Amino acid sequence: MVKKLQDGSVNKSSDGLVEVFTAIPLDEADKLKLKQRFINIMGKETKIEYSVDTSLIGGMIIKSRDKLIDGSIRNKLNELKEAMGKGKI
Amino acid sequence: MGELGFDVPVLVAQLINVAVLAVLLYYFAYKPMIRALDRRSNRIKEDMEQRGKIGELRASAEEEVKKQIEDGREKGRGIAEQAVQSSQEIREKANQEALALLNEQRALIQQEREQAMNELRNDFADLTVMAAEKVIERSLDMEAHRELIDKVLKEADHK
């Protein structure tokens, strides 16, 4: 999923839609908190679509029409693996 | 004459005898001796001329031999110099080829070493990440998940 997000092959978000991917299912309280945070960040109410992807291990991916924030553990581990492979660590 | 004690006929006869003896000696003793001396002299002269010619021939032959020896030495020196030059060229060429081969092998070894190091690094990275993944998966509880999500949201605030 992370790879697909990075290469844009699942970039189907329409205007105003925010897709959120997490490793665990969020309860309603979490979703409410998230929604409030997005309103604060974007300055308006936004439609949010939640998906669970266990391969993320932890963290979250936020994807909107023009923005991708990959804060998943999977992404961090991939960066670590790439750095180790290049001998930077 | 008779008064002086000379007998004329005897004197004449003696003079004739002396003249005949002189003629006989001239033809049968003096001339053959002169001829023999001349022949001897000529033979000695010829011998000396022949010896002179032989000497000249010997000197010429010695000169020719010396020249040939010198030519031979010159040729020998040329061949030796050429052989030395050829051996130097062969040695230099062999050294260059050996050096090129050595450099090629060094580059190949270096390349294989780097490839092996890369493979080792990649394998090590795979194993490390796999191990880290297992540890993280086990250690993450709901609270930790929420903290991570919150952290991502904070990052989103700044972007």
Contacts between the chains, C-beta under 8 A, distances in Angstrom:
chain1	res1	chain2	res2	distance
A	22	B	145	7.6
A	22	B	149	6.6
A	23	B	140	8.0
A	23	B	145	6.8
A	24	B	142	7.1
A	24	B	145	5.2
A	30	B	146	7.0
A	30	B	149	7.6
A	34	B	149	7.7
A	34	B	153	7.3
A	37	B	153	5.1
A	40	B	157	8.0
A	41	B	153	7.8
A	41	B	156	5.9
A	41	B	157	5.9
A	57	B	133	6.3
A	57	B	136	5.9
A	57	B	137	5.9
A	57	B	140	7.3
A	58	B	136	6.6
A	58	B	140	5.0
A	58	B	144	7.0
A	58	B	145	5.7
A	58	B	148	4.9
A	59	B	148	4.4
A	59	B	149	6.8
A	59	B	151	7.6
A	59	B	152	5.7
A	60	B	148	7.1
A	60	B	149	4.8
A	60	B	152	4.5
A	60	B	153	7.8
A	62	B	152	6.9
A	62	B	156	5.9
A	67	B	159	7.1
A	69	B	152	6.4
A	69	B	155	6.4
A	69	B	156	5.2
A	69	B	159	6.5
A	71	B	148	7.2
A	71	B	151	6.6
A	71	B	152	3.2
A	71	B	155	5.9
A	73	B	133	7.8
A	73	B	136	5.8
A	73	B	140	7.9
A	73	B	148	7.2
A	77	B	129	4.8
A	77	B	132	6.2
A	77	B	133	6.0
A	77	B	136	8.0
A	78	B	129	7.8
A	80	B	125	7.5
A	80	B	128	7.7
A	80	B	129	6.1
A	80	B	132	7.4
A	81	B	125	4.5
A	81	B	126	6.8
A	81	B	128	7.6
A	81	B	129	4.5
A	82	B	125	7.9
A	84	B	121	6.2
A	84	B	124	6.7
A	84	B	125	3.6
A	84	B	128	6.5
A	84	B	129	7.8
A	85	B	118	7.4
A	85	B	121	5.5
A	85	B	122	4.8
A	85	B	125	4.9
A	86	B	121	7.8
A	87	B	117	7.8
A	87	B	121	5.8
